[in-house]
Amino acid sequence: MAKNLLIVESPAKAKTIEGYLGKDFLVKSSYGHIRDLVKTDEAIDVANNFKQKYEVPADKKAVVSELKKLAKASETVWLASDEDREGEAISWHLFETLGLDENKTKRIVFHEITKPAIVKAIENPRKIDYNLVNAQQARRVLDRLVGFELSPVLWKKVKPSLSAGRVQSVAVRLLVDREREYNNFVPTASFKAIGIFNTGKPKELFKAELAKRFNKAEEAEQFLKDCSDAEFKIKSLETKPGKRSPAAPFTTSTLQQEASRKLGFSVARTMRVAQRLYEAGYISYMRTDSVNLSQTAIDAAEQEIKGAYGEKYHKKRQYKTKSSGAQEAHEAIRPTNFASHTIQGDAADKRLYELIWKRAIASQMSEAEFEKTTAKISISSREEELTANGEVMKFDGFLKVYFESTDEESEVNLEDNSDNTLLPPLSVNQTVNLTEMSATERFTRPPARYTEASLVKKMEELGIGRPSTYAPTISTIQNRGYVVKEDRDGKPRNYQVFTLSDGKVSSVVKTEMTGAERGKLFPTDIGVMVNDFLVEHFQDIVDFNFTATVEKEFDEIAQGLKEWTKMLSDFYGPFHNDVENTLETAERASHERELGIDPESGKKVIVRVGRFGPLVQIGSTDDEEKPRFASLRTGQMIETITFEEAMELFKLPKKVGNFEDKDMVIAVGRFGPYIRHDGAFYSLPKGRDPLDVEEDEAIEIIQVKRQKDKDKIIKTFEEDPNVRVENGRWGPFIRFGKQNIKIPKDTVAEDLTFEEIKKLAGEQPATKRGAKAANKTAKSAATKKKTPAKKKTTSKTKAKEN
């Protein structure tokens, strides 16, 4: 038995660390938290200073048992969980649950999983930091109290099976507020004038823009007419040097934003991949709000930059964290070895690592140097001036490695780019020739809807949540159905363009798509309804400043400046009173809206949230006839749907034709639009409007689906129709009832016999449910094979079978 037992959270981390330590160390994983608050109301004793009751979950009992045995046999136990509050709490839970001796227990922390970092940590152990533990406990207890007390209020006053949370509810409010801003936005139009000029030489073309916008079409048209016979001269030329500095190394938030923009990763995926990179020893700890780099990292970056790019590309920088609530003395996210420009791993691992490497290296590189030229062009017939801008890079500096993206790049940019990469040689008073000029109608844009990354950015700006909570919060609000992440098609919009060419002004109306969204977050009607209820009755819970203040109080507890139970007491008293008052006095929430009267029946048309989501209803439950219902379609919301759009929904289900002597009917169900034909259902392609589908397309959809199903099946068996060999996503497999069975390597799927499959099913480890299904299928197959002839069944036997 090893003298030292070192405990970390994850098996991957344990494997990496084990390679750095000698035979005197045994490295084991706790697989995350080994205990949690009990699921009942007894979890927190509010009257007894918020004392908590914990339990070891069933799936962790074997882990705890093993760790207890190993700890007892070891001379020293090293608690090596992560260095943040969550990690400190894990160490505390291990200490308490394993019944460790304080004299035999040492707590170590490290910012990266490298041999020097691990050795240094072991040389500098410390005790458990109870300030950090208390800060995490305060967060856990407060969030449990909010969730446990608010959820029953929502069940009673809004809708069953709902839940609320301190941070998640604020995140939903941000999205609801932005959606309303977007929907209430009224675009205004103006005309932007851009001219294309030449110096007399055909290839020396450049653009120039009028700073002024025209609000009326007549003004834009008149400007072009005035320019038709005008003389254009270079009024002034100004050349200025410019510099661009690199961004700071990544924090959790900026990594999530940039991975979204550059790699298309969701926030949750970014954190999963970063966790793998950290545990494999490739990067420093990935939950941090610090932009600081250690001196060791700065020196390593300097060596790599000078060696790879030359001395002139290096500039030493020490970034300072602006956030006053930055947690602990963490470093920014960086590679552990700057000499490794890439790593071994899957595509996602490599791409994220390279992004982190580039950002960290660029932060220690020279500024990019530019020369910017601005030319002002006078118009003989008008007072206005046109401006031409050109920019030339003189030295690429950090841009040799990395260029930071912005959220605006992902927005649809309707503006013409009037900047020139390079202006031709120009001189003051030089006459330039107008090749063509246009005045294009452009519209102001509404505030952009949030992506996962831009929502993280906003939460960080407001001080809501911390690095460890961004990804779980965004996952939670989507999993609970308050928010959806999806693409939405734009709508056509006409715009006018005036063009001056060959001395004549012409006008044309063009069409553009506007409002198309890709990977944006949209609040659902349930999300809006819950948000409005909380805003009305629990203002503090969804107040941005209040939520940020609570986060600051957690920081103060972590620094030993605030007593955690007092903080909870100050919060809980007023909050509990609000809960009780709301249960007694609040009206039941009704996210209902009257749209008008159905012209055919004369009955009221309303839109509301039903059991399975938002719907339109014609008539009332009090009427003799039952009301008619229609589900809202993707992209439609209770607040914005019009009467005309609502009535369109009642055109479904509709018959679209006949195929194989059976009707084809299009309808919309819980999982979207589908075709019903001969008792089977065929989903419509994503984004296809069910009202536009005609007979030929419906037949094609049915035939394509049938062919896919046919291609999927490799082999069936007369002995039992529930057993078949199929083509799956990762190759052929056996479907044995409800059990899926792998096909052994070097086995030809088409050659498998029924007897061989039965044998494989018996050898396959399965879940209880899968095993039951497999046994049932096997018994069924055996019975069919053995039963010689049908016996006469008595009524008693029939009853038993039924």
ZIMOWO-V643556 format. One record per helix or strand of 2 or more residues. SS is the DSSP state (hx for helix, st for strand). FROM is the first residue (numbers start at 1). LEN is the number of residues. Records with the same first field share a line. If there is no record, write none. Layout:
SS=FROM-LEN / FROM-LEN
//
This chain:
st=4-5 / 25-5 / 36-2 / 44-2 / 51-2 / 54-2 / 76-4 / 105-3 / 189-10 / 205-6 / 232-13 / 283-2 / 368-12 / 385-11 / 431-13 / 483-6 / 491-11 / 504-11 / 517-7 / 593-5 / 604-7 / 613-6 / 628-4 / 654-6 / 662-8 / 672-6 / 680-4 / 713-4 / 723-6 / 731-6 / 739-3
hx=11-8 / 41-3 / 46-3 / 58-16 / 85-13 / 102-3 / 115-9 / 130-28 / 166-19 / 217-11 / 252-12 / 267-13 / 295-14 / 311-3 / 347-16 / 397-4 / 407-4 / 452-11 / 470-10 / 525-13 / 544-15 / 564-22 / 643-9 / 690-3 / 695-18 / 749-3 / 754-10 / 768-19 / 795-7
//
